[in-house]
Amino acid sequence: MGDQKLSRRDMMRIAGSVAAGSVLGAASIGAGSAAFAAPGGNKPRPVKQGPGMVCDVEVNNQSMLNVGRYKLAKSGANAFDIGIVFASNINNDGTGRAVVHHNENVTRVLQNVDTEIRPLQKQGIKVLLSILGNHGGVGFANFQTYEEADAFAAQLADAVYTYELDGIDFDDEWARYDLGHPVNAWSFPYLVKALRTRMPDKIISLHWYGPITETLEYEDIRVGELIDYSWNALYGTWIVPEVPGLGKDALAPAAVNLTATDPGTATLLATRTVAEEYGLYNTYNLTSADASAYLTPITIAMNGERTVYTG
């Protein structure tokens, strides 16, 4: 398999706001059967009825703290349950070895966890670190041996435990596999197994995009039995992540760009999430501006409550 030609952000821009026809088959709003409450601390937290919401934050120009500024009006539960720091990279160290790289903006967030991340965690919001390819020919899908995959997993686990994060999110964009070893069937399963061994108590999630989505089982390793969540990565669309071993409650087929996806489409995708009994809804590009008017139809559809911006 060759490297993907377009990133998911390129594809999102090309697709624009998906036509409402893609979700017109959705049934009317159903009563969410699940209660989503991200655990945190010893204090009882408000319980959210219905699907949870994920937010991918571009920390190059936005603050992670924006994720914690939205509540549901009646219950007081967090509107967002998982925030993702976007993004650190899997880099080539010049010898073909994969190393974790944090750019200056991610470094700033990590070095200031007490003010950038702890407030979210104290609210019960889980904070993950996204890992992204970086044009170097190394990626999650082309490790040659378990030892190579485990060496990279050790670096990921070290970042999570050093900064007391809640887990790792894999995003297989921009690896440029054409510049390195070709994609193989064992690399990503090896990596996930190694990371789960090193992080038994943390979250591992998968953006549903790229070659790793086609290498989810190898010998006795089944990626879906080792990770916690997977979400669609093409904003403005509905795509069900096909991860054997993960149930509907751990999937987000709906994905929206909070500054680009048409609000009507976002609401229809939320309605479909409930109607088809999926547990999560994926969002991207939360800015410092008050987005409660955009989010309210989504949370009414999914959780029966409007969204309040707390500033």
C-alpha positions as CSV (number, residue, x, y, z in Angstrom):
1,M,0.0,0.0,0.0
2,G,1.3,3.4,-0.8
3,D,1.1,6.6,1.3
4,Q,-2.3,8.4,1.3
5,K,-2.2,11.3,-1.1
6,L,-4.5,13.6,0.9
7,S,-4.6,14.2,4.6
8,R,-7.9,14.0,6.3
9,R,-7.9,17.8,6.7
10,D,-7.4,18.1,2.9
11,M,-10.2,15.8,2.4
12,M,-12.4,17.7,4.8
13,R,-11.7,20.9,2.9
14,I,-12.5,19.2,-0.4
15,A,-15.7,17.6,1.0
16,G,-16.8,20.8,2.7
17,S,-20.0,20.4,4.6
18,V,-21.4,17.1,3.6
19,A,-24.8,17.2,1.9
20,A,-27.7,16.5,4.3
21,G,-28.7,13.6,2.0
22,S,-25.9,11.6,3.6
23,V,-27.7,11.5,6.8
24,L,-31.3,11.7,5.7
25,G,-31.9,8.1,6.5
26,A,-31.4,8.7,10.2
27,A,-34.4,8.1,12.4
28,S,-35.8,10.8,14.7
29,I,-34.1,11.6,17.9
30,G,-34.1,8.7,20.3
31,A,-33.6,8.7,24.0
32,G,-30.0,8.0,24.7
33,S,-29.8,4.7,26.6
34,A,-26.3,5.2,27.8
35,A,-25.0,7.5,30.6
36,F,-21.6,8.9,29.8
37,A,-19.6,10.2,32.7
38,A,-15.8,10.5,32.4
39,P,-14.4,9.3,35.7
40,G,-12.2,11.7,37.6
41,G,-11.3,12.3,41.2
42,N,-13.3,11.2,44.2
43,K,-16.1,13.8,44.0
44,P,-19.3,12.5,42.4
45,R,-19.7,14.1,39.0
46,P,-22.8,15.1,37.0
47,V,-23.9,12.2,34.8
48,K,-24.5,12.9,31.1
49,Q,-27.3,10.9,29.5
50,G,-26.5,9.8,26.0
51,P,-23.3,9.9,23.9
52,G,-20.1,11.6,25.0
53,M,-18.2,14.2,22.9
54,V,-14.6,14.3,21.9
55,C,-12.7,17.4,20.9
56,D,-9.4,17.6,18.9
57,V,-7.7,20.9,19.7
58,E,-5.1,22.6,17.5
59,V,-2.7,23.8,20.2
60,N,-0.6,25.6,17.7
61,N,-3.2,28.4,17.9
62,Q,-5.9,27.4,20.4
63,S,-6.0,26.7,24.1
64,M,-6.9,23.3,25.6
65,L,-8.8,25.1,28.3
66,N,-11.5,25.9,25.8
67,V,-12.7,22.3,26.1
68,G,-13.6,22.9,29.8
69,R,-15.7,26.0,29.2
70,Y,-18.9,24.2,28.1
71,K,-21.5,22.6,30.4
72,L,-24.9,21.0,29.9
73,A,-27.6,23.4,31.2
74,K,-29.6,21.1,33.5
75,S,-27.2,18.4,34.7
76,G,-24.1,20.6,34.8
77,A,-22.2,17.7,33.1
78,N,-19.3,18.6,30.8
79,A,-20.3,19.1,27.2
80,F,-16.9,17.6,26.1
81,D,-15.7,14.4,27.8
82,I,-12.4,13.9,26.0
83,G,-9.9,16.6,24.9
84,I,-7.1,15.7,22.5
85,V,-3.8,17.7,22.3
86,F,-3.1,17.9,18.6
87,A,-0.4,17.0,18.0
88,S,3.0,15.5,18.6
89,N,4.8,13.6,15.9
90,I,6.4,10.3,15.1
91,N,9.7,11.5,13.6
92,N,12.6,9.8,11.8
93,D,15.8,10.5,13.9
94,G,17.9,10.3,10.7
95,T,18.8,6.7,11.0
96,G,15.3,5.3,10.4
97,R,14.5,5.0,14.1
98,A,11.1,6.4,15.2
99,V,11.2,9.0,17.9
100,V,8.5,11.1,19.6
101,H,8.7,14.8,18.8
102,H,6.8,17.6,20.5
103,N,6.8,20.9,18.6
104,E,7.2,24.2,20.6
105,N,3.4,24.6,21.1
106,V,2.8,21.0,22.4
107,T,5.9,21.4,24.5
108,R,4.5,24.6,26.0
109,V,1.2,22.7,26.9
110,L,3.1,19.7,28.4
111,Q,5.5,21.9,30.4
112,N,2.6,23.8,31.8
113,V,0.3,20.9,32.6
114,D,-0.8,22.5,35.9
115,T,-2.5,25.3,34.1
116,E,-3.1,23.8,30.6
117,I,-4.3,20.3,31.4
118,R,-4.9,19.8,35.2
119,P,-8.0,22.1,35.2
120,L,-9.6,19.9,32.6
121,Q,-8.8,16.7,34.4
122,K,-10.1,18.1,37.7
123,Q,-13.4,18.7,35.9
124,G,-13.4,15.0,34.9
125,I,-12.4,15.6,31.3
126,K,-9.8,13.1,29.9
127,V,-6.9,14.5,28.1
128,L,-5.1,12.5,25.4
129,L,-2.0,13.3,23.3
130,S,-2.4,12.8,19.6
131,I,0.6,11.3,17.7
132,L,0.8,12.2,14.0
133,G,3.1,11.3,11.1
134,N,5.7,13.9,9.9
135,H,6.7,13.2,6.3
136,G,9.8,11.1,7.4
137,G,9.1,7.6,6.1
138,V,8.4,6.3,9.6
139,G,4.9,5.6,10.9
140,F,2.7,3.3,13.0
141,A,2.3,0.8,10.1
142,N,5.9,0.1,9.1
143,F,7.9,-1.1,12.2
144,Q,9.8,-4.2,11.2
145,T,9.9,-5.9,14.6
146,Y,8.1,-6.0,17.9
147,E,11.3,-4.6,19.5
148,E,11.1,-1.5,17.3
149,A,7.4,-1.0,18.0
150,D,8.0,-1.5,21.7
151,A,10.9,1.1,21.7
152,F,8.5,3.7,20.3
153,A,5.7,2.6,22.7
154,A,8.1,3.2,25.6
155,Q,8.5,6.8,24.5
156,L,4.8,7.3,24.3
157,A,4.2,5.7,27.7
158,D,7.0,7.9,29.1
159,A,5.2,11.1,27.9
160,V,1.9,10.0,29.3
161,Y,3.2,9.1,32.7
162,T,5.7,12.0,32.9
163,Y,2.9,14.6,32.3
164,E,0.1,12.5,33.9
165,L,-2.0,12.5,30.8
166,D,-4.9,10.1,30.3
167,G,-3.7,8.4,27.1
168,I,-2.6,8.3,23.5
169,D,-4.5,8.9,20.3
170,F,-3.1,7.5,17.0
171,D,-3.6,9.6,13.8
172,D,-2.0,8.0,10.8
173,E,-1.5,11.1,8.6
174,W,1.6,12.3,6.8
175,A,3.9,9.3,7.5
176,R,5.1,9.2,3.9
177,Y,5.5,5.5,3.9
178,D,6.8,5.7,0.3
179,L,10.0,7.1,1.8
180,G,10.6,4.2,4.2
181,H,9.7,0.6,4.8
182,P,6.3,-0.4,3.2
183,V,3.2,-0.8,5.3
184,N,3.0,-4.3,6.9
185,A,0.4,-6.3,8.7
186,W,2.1,-6.7,12.0
187,S,3.5,-3.2,12.8
188,F,0.4,-1.5,14.3
189,P,-0.8,-4.6,16.2
190,Y,2.7,-4.9,17.7
191,L,2.7,-1.2,18.6
192,V,-0.7,-1.3,20.3
193,K,0.1,-4.5,22.2
194,A,3.4,-3.0,23.4
195,L,1.7,0.3,24.4
196,R,-1.1,-1.5,26.2
197,T,1.5,-3.6,28.1
198,R,3.2,-0.4,29.2
199,M,0.0,1.6,29.8
200,P,-2.5,-0.9,31.3
201,D,-4.4,1.9,33.1
202,K,-4.6,4.5,30.3
203,I,-6.7,5.2,27.2
204,I,-5.6,4.2,23.7
205,S,-7.7,5.6,20.8
206,L,-7.6,5.6,17.0
207,H,-8.6,8.2,14.5
208,W,-10.1,6.1,11.7
209,Y,-7.9,7.1,8.9
210,G,-4.8,5.8,7.0
211,P,-3.1,2.5,6.5
212,I,-3.3,1.4,10.1
213,T,-7.1,1.0,9.7
214,E,-6.3,-2.0,7.4
215,T,-3.8,-3.7,9.8
216,L,-5.9,-4.3,12.9
217,E,-5.4,-8.0,13.4
218,Y,-2.2,-10.1,13.3
219,E,-1.8,-13.6,14.6
220,D,-3.3,-13.5,18.1
221,I,-3.3,-9.7,18.4
222,R,-6.7,-8.0,17.9
223,V,-6.3,-4.2,18.1
224,G,-9.9,-3.7,19.0
225,E,-9.5,-5.7,22.1
226,L,-6.6,-3.5,23.3
227,I,-7.8,0.0,22.5
228,D,-10.7,1.9,24.1
229,Y,-12.1,4.1,21.3
230,S,-12.1,4.9,17.6
231,W,-13.6,8.0,15.8
232,N,-14.2,9.0,12.3
233,A,-11.6,11.5,11.1
234,L,-13.3,13.1,8.1
235,Y,-15.2,16.1,9.3
236,G,-18.7,16.7,8.1
237,T,-19.2,13.0,7.3
238,W,-20.6,9.8,8.8
239,I,-18.2,6.8,8.7
240,V,-18.4,3.9,11.1
241,P,-14.9,2.8,12.2
242,E,-14.6,-0.9,11.5
243,V,-12.6,-2.1,14.5
244,P,-13.3,-5.7,15.4
245,G,-13.6,-6.0,19.1
246,L,-15.0,-2.5,19.8
247,G,-18.7,-2.1,20.5
248,K,-20.9,0.8,19.4
249,D,-20.5,2.6,22.7
250,A,-16.8,3.0,21.9
251,L,-17.2,4.4,18.4
252,A,-17.8,7.9,16.9
253,P,-19.0,7.6,13.3
254,A,-20.0,11.4,13.3
255,A,-17.2,13.9,12.9
256,V,-17.6,17.7,12.6
257,N,-15.3,20.8,12.2
258,L,-16.8,23.2,14.7
259,T,-15.9,26.2,12.5
260,A,-16.6,24.7,9.0
261,T,-19.3,21.9,9.1
262,D,-22.8,23.3,8.4
263,P,-24.8,23.4,11.7
264,G,-27.7,21.5,10.2
265,T,-25.4,18.7,9.2
266,A,-23.8,18.6,12.6
267,T,-27.3,18.3,14.2
268,L,-28.3,15.5,11.8
269,L,-25.1,13.6,12.6
270,A,-25.9,14.0,16.3
271,T,-29.4,12.7,15.7
272,R,-28.1,9.7,13.8
273,T,-25.6,9.0,16.6
274,V,-28.4,8.5,19.0
275,A,-30.7,6.7,16.6
276,E,-28.1,4.2,15.7
277,E,-26.9,3.9,19.4
278,Y,-23.3,5.0,19.1
279,G,-21.5,6.2,22.2
280,L,-19.4,9.1,20.9
281,Y,-19.4,12.2,18.7
282,N,-16.1,13.6,17.3
283,T,-15.4,17.3,17.0
284,Y,-12.4,19.4,15.8
285,N,-11.2,23.0,15.9
286,L,-12.7,24.5,19.1
287,T,-11.6,28.1,19.3
288,S,-11.8,30.7,22.1
289,A,-15.1,32.1,20.6
290,D,-18.4,31.1,22.3
291,A,-19.6,28.0,20.3
292,S,-22.6,27.3,22.5
293,A,-25.1,28.3,19.8
294,Y,-23.5,25.7,17.5
295,L,-23.2,23.0,20.1
296,T,-26.7,23.4,21.6
297,P,-28.6,21.6,18.8
298,I,-26.0,18.8,19.0
299,T,-26.3,18.3,22.8
300,I,-30.1,18.6,22.7
301,A,-30.2,15.8,20.1
302,M,-27.7,13.6,22.0
303,N,-28.2,14.5,25.7
304,G,-31.5,16.4,25.9
305,E,-29.9,19.5,27.2
306,R,-28.7,22.8,25.7
307,T,-25.0,23.8,26.0
308,V,-23.9,26.7,28.2
309,Y,-20.6,28.6,27.7
310,T,-19.0,29.4,31.1
311,G,-16.4,31.7,29.7
